[in-house]
Amino acid sequence: MKGVYDPAEVKSLKWLGLAVGLILLVIGTVMVFMAFDRDSHSASDTIRPFLITMVPVWAVAIAAALVLLRRPSTP
């Protein structure tokens, strides 16, 4: 029937989407680190810009995951 959904199926798709997102986030984090590390001459040339770039990305990703995982409020 159109318009009817199974809550268990939606929950499993949500977890699958979160898992895929986490994998992509980790791969992207490694690629960003490699890009910063490629031309750096010291650890501070790599770590500082890497943290400035990736901390906000991880913060938004964690906040989005928390929003997706919280229980819906009942009116």
Rosetta constraint file for C-alpha pairs under 8 A:
AtomPair CA 5 CA 9 HARMONIC 7.65 0.50
AtomPair CA 5 CA 10 HARMONIC 7.61 0.50
AtomPair CA 6 CA 10 HARMONIC 6.49 0.50
AtomPair CA 7 CA 11 HARMONIC 6.11 0.50
AtomPair CA 8 CA 12 HARMONIC 6.18 0.50
AtomPair CA 9 CA 13 HARMONIC 6.19 0.50
AtomPair CA 10 CA 14 HARMONIC 6.13 0.50
AtomPair CA 11 CA 15 HARMONIC 6.38 0.50
AtomPair CA 12 CA 16 HARMONIC 6.16 0.50
AtomPair CA 13 CA 17 HARMONIC 6.03 0.50
AtomPair CA 14 CA 18 HARMONIC 6.19 0.50
AtomPair CA 14 CA 68 HARMONIC 7.76 0.50
AtomPair CA 15 CA 19 HARMONIC 6.09 0.50
AtomPair CA 16 CA 20 HARMONIC 6.19 0.50
AtomPair CA 17 CA 21 HARMONIC 6.03 0.50
AtomPair CA 18 CA 22 HARMONIC 6.09 0.50
AtomPair CA 18 CA 65 HARMONIC 7.06 0.50
AtomPair CA 19 CA 23 HARMONIC 6.26 0.50
AtomPair CA 20 CA 24 HARMONIC 6.22 0.50
AtomPair CA 21 CA 25 HARMONIC 6.03 0.50
AtomPair CA 22 CA 26 HARMONIC 6.17 0.50
AtomPair CA 23 CA 27 HARMONIC 6.22 0.50
AtomPair CA 24 CA 28 HARMONIC 5.98 0.50
AtomPair CA 25 CA 29 HARMONIC 6.03 0.50
AtomPair CA 26 CA 30 HARMONIC 6.26 0.50
AtomPair CA 27 CA 31 HARMONIC 6.24 0.50
AtomPair CA 28 CA 32 HARMONIC 6.11 0.50
AtomPair CA 29 CA 33 HARMONIC 6.20 0.50
AtomPair CA 29 CA 54 HARMONIC 7.05 0.50
AtomPair CA 30 CA 34 HARMONIC 6.17 0.50
AtomPair CA 31 CA 35 HARMONIC 6.18 0.50
AtomPair CA 32 CA 36 HARMONIC 6.31 0.50
AtomPair CA 32 CA 50 HARMONIC 7.18 0.50
AtomPair CA 33 CA 37 HARMONIC 5.97 0.50
AtomPair CA 33 CA 46 HARMONIC 7.45 0.50
AtomPair CA 33 CA 50 HARMONIC 6.21 0.50
AtomPair CA 34 CA 38 HARMONIC 5.93 0.50
AtomPair CA 35 CA 39 HARMONIC 7.78 0.50
AtomPair CA 36 CA 40 HARMONIC 6.65 0.50
AtomPair CA 36 CA 45 HARMONIC 7.78 0.50
AtomPair CA 36 CA 46 HARMONIC 5.44 0.50
AtomPair CA 36 CA 49 HARMONIC 7.48 0.50
AtomPair CA 36 CA 50 HARMONIC 6.72 0.50
AtomPair CA 37 CA 45 HARMONIC 7.83 0.50
AtomPair CA 37 CA 46 HARMONIC 5.36 0.50
AtomPair CA 40 CA 45 HARMONIC 5.41 0.50
AtomPair CA 40 CA 46 HARMONIC 6.00 0.50
AtomPair CA 41 CA 45 HARMONIC 6.54 0.50
AtomPair CA 42 CA 46 HARMONIC 6.86 0.50
AtomPair CA 43 CA 47 HARMONIC 6.01 0.50
AtomPair CA 44 CA 48 HARMONIC 5.69 0.50
AtomPair CA 45 CA 49 HARMONIC 6.99 0.50
AtomPair CA 46 CA 50 HARMONIC 6.09 0.50
AtomPair CA 47 CA 51 HARMONIC 6.02 0.50
AtomPair CA 48 CA 52 HARMONIC 6.18 0.50
AtomPair CA 49 CA 53 HARMONIC 6.04 0.50
AtomPair CA 50 CA 54 HARMONIC 5.97 0.50
AtomPair CA 51 CA 55 HARMONIC 5.49 0.50
AtomPair CA 52 CA 56 HARMONIC 7.38 0.50
AtomPair CA 53 CA 57 HARMONIC 7.15 0.50
AtomPair CA 54 CA 58 HARMONIC 6.13 0.50
AtomPair CA 55 CA 59 HARMONIC 6.06 0.50
AtomPair CA 56 CA 60 HARMONIC 6.16 0.50
AtomPair CA 57 CA 61 HARMONIC 6.20 0.50
AtomPair CA 58 CA 62 HARMONIC 6.03 0.50
AtomPair CA 59 CA 63 HARMONIC 6.12 0.50
AtomPair CA 60 CA 64 HARMONIC 6.05 0.50
AtomPair CA 61 CA 65 HARMONIC 6.18 0.50
AtomPair CA 62 CA 66 HARMONIC 6.17 0.50
AtomPair CA 63 CA 67 HARMONIC 6.29 0.50
AtomPair CA 64 CA 68 HARMONIC 6.28 0.50
AtomPair CA 65 CA 69 HARMONIC 6.09 0.50
AtomPair CA 66 CA 70 HARMONIC 6.07 0.50
